[in-house]
Amino acid sequence: MLSYILYMIFMMPLCLKKKSWWLIQNLLFLISLLYLTQMYFLYWGGLSYLFGYDNLSFGLVVLSFWISILMILASYSIIFYNFYKKMFLFMILLLLLMLYCTFCSLNMMSFYFFFEGSLIPTLFLIFGWGYQPERLQAGIYLLFYTLFASLPLLLGLLFLYNKMGYLTFSLMFKGDFMNMYIYISMILAFLVKMPLYLLHLWLPKAHVEAPISGSMILAGILLKLGGYGLLRVFEYLVSIGILINMFWMSMSLIGGFMMSLLCLRQVDMKALVAYSSVAHMSLVIGGLMTLNTWGYYMVFVMMIAHGLCSSGLFCLVNIIYERLSSRSLMINKGLLSLMPSMALWWFLLSSCNMAAPPSLNLLGEIGLFNSMISWMWMVMIILMLISFFSAVYTLYMYSYSQHGMYYSGNYSIMSGYCREYLLLMMHWLPLNLLILKSDLFLIWF
């Protein structure tokens, strides 16, 4: 464990080298390959000091490495314009280090420390490399939403330590608290991070104003921090969860339906993908709140699937934005004629977004539907609506952007670079090949 942390820390001075861009990217490839060889299928593995991993942590750490590599691959405009590129690489490595430590913490307190710490590099990415002046407001939104919810979490952790005398994850199953205050304080921070409908207002703003790398890490990893935290804290909140979880579940599912309708009104493609994230995460919250085995397995599957799929869609939107300097569906029409080879990737990633086979999203959605319907069959109605409208808004985005009369000013644009095809392929392949080894996702619990 510590060897990987030191690897990342010693990569940071390399950011100051003249031609460090590809070097850092290839070293990240190497560390992800090394990490994959450490697959350990008993309970906790790689134990050292405060760090270790089980299968849940393992999957999310691999996703973190993967998305970080793709962030560097997607942000070529920063090196092209030489826009503080050394600082940018440093921020990505710092964020990766924070995320790695978050997912691999064995102790609730160190988890909290790194969970909050990951906010700072994200904020710098939005402030430093965002596009519009509104990015300052978006960053403040993100900061205050998260900070508002995280102080109760800290107080809850102190209370737990006072009661139990330990905060180690692997011993948490021994406690079972029937306390409303501890329940709210423990899950609120994670529900904001997910985000739950009504606590989601920071997300569209942060996504739209963030650079492509910021959007990728937000959609790919930072939303997963909330799910990961909930999976960990519900170990000792089962009794009260059985009584109250129905409230969060109904709120998130109705919210997911509302978000799906809202997606149909979006003109900005990036905002559309951002709102669709909220709709997908509502299913994750719903499945998690049932507290059954199907829900727990499939939340993990859905988190990995959404991380790759959403990140890939943000990359596609950015590829168009770099050429046309606009993300509006009013201007980006007829791309099928202008960028025919890119239309295939639009189709492949859009179909993954609406959970077409053989994507991992399909496995996740089937499992989450199963967990919620077995809990209460009435939920089926709203799940049908969410599922249907997720296909509707994805097809709306695909057909509006690829078909229609194109704006004559678009004649000057060119199709994709090899770098961009590689980037999209590295999103799509794991998303569709992992379903062949879906048993790996079903043994973490």
N, C-alpha and C positions, 0 to 999 in steps of 0.2 A: 504493500500500500504506500508506504513512505517513499519507495523508490519512484513511483509515478509522480508523487507530489514534488520531489526534488527534480525530476526530469522537467516538469513544467516550470519550476522556479528558475532552473538554469537555462531554460529557453528564453527567458525574458531579456537578459542582456543581448541576446542575438538579434533582438528587434532593432538595435542601434547600428547593426552592420549596414553597409551600403546596399547590397542586393540580398536582403534577407527574406523577401516575400515568399519565394518558392521554397526556400530552405525551411522556413517555419512550417509551411503547409506540408512538406514531405516528412518532416519530423513528427508532425501530428498524425500523419498516416501511419508512421512507424509505431507510435505509442498506442494507437487504437488497435493495430495488429497484435502488438505485445499483450495488450489487455485482453483481447479476445482469446488468446491462448490460455488465460487463467481461469477459464470457465470451471466453476466449482459447484457441484450439485448436491452438497449436503446442506447444512443449515447456514452458518456464517463462515465465510472463508477470508483468506488474506488478512488475518487479524494482526494489527500492530498499533499499540498505544490506543488512541481514540478512534481508530479507523478500521473498517472491515466492510465486507459486502455480502449480502445474500442475493438471491436471484433477481429480486425486485430492483435493488440498487444496481446490480450488474447491467441489466438491460438499459436503465436510464443513463448510466455513465457512458456506455457504448454510444447511445444516441447523442449524448453531449459532445463526445469526441467527433462523431460523424458530422453533426451540424456545424461545429466550429470549423472543421476543414472546409465544408461547403460555403460557410460565410466568407472565408478568405477567397475562395474560388469565385464567388459571386460579386465581390467588391472590387473588381478590377479598375473601376473608374477612379478609385482613390489613388491607386499607384499611377494611373495614366495622367491624372492631373497633379500628382505629387502632393496630395492634400493631407499633410501630417500623417504619412503612412506608418512611420515608426511608432507613433503614439497609438495609432489604430490597432496595430498588431499587439502592442502591449496590453491594450484594453481587452482584446479578445482572449489573450492568454490569462489575464487576471480573472476575467469572468469564468473561463473554463476551470481555473483552479478553484474558484469559489463553489462552482456547481459540483465539481468532483468531491470536494470536502463535504458539501451538503448531503449528497447522496450516500457517501460512505461513512458518515458519522454514526458511531455506535451509541452516542450519548445525546439525549434530548437537548441538552443545553448547548453543546457544540453545534448541533443541527440548527438550533435557533440562530446562533451567532452567524453561521455561514449563509443561512436562509435570508437573513437581512442584509448580509454583506454583498450578496449577488445583485442587490438593487443599485449599488453605487456605480459599478462599471456600465450597467444598462443605461443608467441616467446619463453618464458621460457620452455613451454612444449616441443617444438621442440628442443631447445638447450640442455635441461637437460635430456630428456628421449628418444631422437631420436636414431636411430640405427647406421648409418654410419657417418664418419667424414664430409661428404658433407652436413650434416645438418646445418653447420654454413653458408655455401653459400646459402642454401635454405632459412634460416631465414633472411639473409640480403636481398635476393630477395623480400621476403614477406614484409619486413619493408620498403624498399625503393619504391617499387611499390605503396604501400598504402600511404606513406608520400608524395610522389611526387604529387599524385592526391588530397590529402586532404587539402593542403594549399589553393588552389583556392576555395575550399568549404568554408573554414573559412572566406576568404575575401568576398565571395558572401553573406555569412550570415551577415557580418558586413554592407555590402551595403544595404541588405534588411532591417535591423534594422534602418539604417539611413533614408531609404525611407518611411517605413511604421510605425515605432515606436513600433512594437511588433514582436515577433517571436513565438507566440503561434500557435500550429498546428490547433486548432479548428477555428481560425480566418483567416487562410491562404487563404481560398477560395476567400476572398475579393480582393486579389491582382491578377493582370494578367500582367506579364511582357513580353514585346516584345523586348527583349534585348539578343543579341547573346552571349555576354560575361557572363551574369548571367546564361544563359542556360547551357553553357559549364562548368562553374565553379561548378554549382549545381549538374550536373549529372555525371561528370567524375569520382569522387571518388567512386560513387556507381557502375558505370560500371566496374571499376577495381576490385571491391569487388565481383561482380557477378560470374565470370568475363566474360566480352565481349571478343570474339575472337580478337586476336592481342594484348589484354591487359592481356592475361591469363598465361603468361610464368611463373609467380610465383607459380601457382597452382599445376602443376604436381610435381615440385621439392619439394614444401612444403609437399604435401601428401605422397610422396614416402619416404621422410626422417623422417616424424613425427612418433611418437609412435602411437599405435592404438587409444589411447584416443585423440591425436591431430588430427588424420584423421577424427575421428567421429565428433568432434566438428567443424572442418573445413567444412566438407561436410554437416553436419546436421544443423548448425546454422550460421556460419560466412558468408557463401554464401548468406544466407537469409537476412542478414543485408543490402546487396546491394539492393535486391528487395524491402525490407521494406522502405528503404530511397527513392527509386524512386517513390514508390506509394505515399509517403508523399509529395515529392517536385513537382510532376506533377500537384498538385492542382492549383499552381499559374504559371505554365508554359504551359498552354493549347494552347494559341494562337500561340506561336512560335513552340510548339511541333508538332502541326498539319502540319506545313511547313517542319520541319527538321527531324522528327522521322523516316521517310522512310529510311533515310541513315543508322541509327543505326540498324533498323530492317533488312534491306537487308544484312548488314555486319554480324549481328549475325546469320542469317539463313544460309548464305553461310559458315560461320565459323562452325556452327553446323554440316553441311554436311562434311566439311573437317575433323573435329574432329572424326566423325563417321568412316571415312575411315582410320584415323590415329589409331583408336582403334584396327582395324584389323591387324595392324602391331606390336602390343605390345606383348612382351614376359613376362614382369613383370605384374602379375595380379593386383597389387595395382595401377600401372600406368594406366592400362586399365580402372579400376573403376574411377580413377581420371579424365581421359580424357572424360569418358562417362558423368561425372558431367557437364563438359563444354558443351557437346552436349545437355543435358537436359536444362541447364540454358539458352541456346540460344533460346529455345522455349519460356521460361519465358520472356526473353527480348523482343522477337517478339510480344508476346501477350500484353505485357505491353505498348509497343510503339504505338499500335493501338488506345489507349486511349478510348476504348469502354467498355461497362459494362461487357460483356462476358470476355473480356481480364482481367479486374480488378478482377473479382470473381475468375477466374480460375488460375491466377497467384498465388493467395493465396493457392488454393488447391494444385497446383503443387509444391509449396515451401514446404508445409507440407509433401507431398508424397515423394518428392526427399530426404528430410531430413531423413526420416525413412528408405527408400530403400537403399540409398547410404551408410548410416551408417551400415546397416545390412550386405551389401556386404563386406565392409571393415573388419567387425568382422569375416566373414567367411575366408577371405584371411589371417587374423591374426591367426586364429585357426590352419590353415595349417602351417603358418610360425613358430609358436611356436613349432611344432612337427618336421618339416623338416629343419628349418633354411634356407628356400629358398622360394621365391615367383615366381620362374621361371616356366613357363608352360612346359619347356623342362623336368623338374624334376618331377613336380606335375602332373603325369598322372595316370590313373587307380584308382583314389580315390574311385570310386564306389565299388571296391573290398575291399579296405583297410578300408574305413570309410563309410559303407553302410548307416547307419542312418543319417549321415551328408549330404549325397547326396540329401535327401529329402529337406533339408533346402536350399541347393544350388539351387535346382529346383524351390522352392517356391519364393525365393528372386530374382532369375534370371528372372522368369516369370513376377514378379512385375516390374523389371527394363525395360522390353520391353512392359510394359503397357498392360498386359493381364488382363481380368476381373477376379475377382471383385475388383482389386486394385484401390487405390485412384489415381494412376498415369494415369489410363485409363480415369477417369473423367476429370482430369486436361488436358490431351492431347486432348481429344475431344473438350473441351471448348476452348482451345487455338487455335486449328485448325479452329474452328468455327469463332473465333474473327478475325483471320488473313485472312481467305478466304472471309469473308463478307467485309473485307476492300479492298481486291484485289484478284481476283480469280487466277491470274497467280502464286501466291505464292504456290498454291496447288502442283505444280511440285516439288519444293524443299522440301515441307513438306512430300510428299510421299517418297522422297529419304531418308530424315532424319529418318522417321518412319521405313522404311524398313531396313536401315543399323543399326538402334539401335537394332532391332531383330537379325540381322546378327552377330554383335559383341558380343551380350550377349550369343547367342547360341554357338559361337566360344569359348568363355571363358568356358561355361558349358561343352561342349562336349570334349574339349581338356583336361580339368582338370579331368573329371570323367571317361572318357573312355581311351582305349589304353593300351599299355604294361607298367606296372609299373616298376620303378627302384628297383632293388633287395635290395638296402639299406633301402627301405621304410618298410620292414617287421616288424621292431621294433615299428612302430607307433601304437597308440591305437585310438579308436574312442572317441567321445566327452564326456565331463563331464556333470553332471546335470546343472551346472552353465552355461555352454555354450548353452545348449538347452533352458534354461530359457531366456538367453540373446537374442537368435534368435527369440524365440517365442514373446518376448516383442517388437521386431521390427516389426514382421510380423502381429500380431493380430490387432494393431491399424491401420496399413496400409490397411488392408482388411475389417475391421469392420466399419471404419469411413465413408465409402461410404454409409452405411445405414442411416447416419445422415448428408448427404451432404448439407441439407438445412442450417445447422449451418454456412457453409462457404459462403453462398450467402446472408447474411444479414449485412455484416460488412460495406458495401460501403455506 
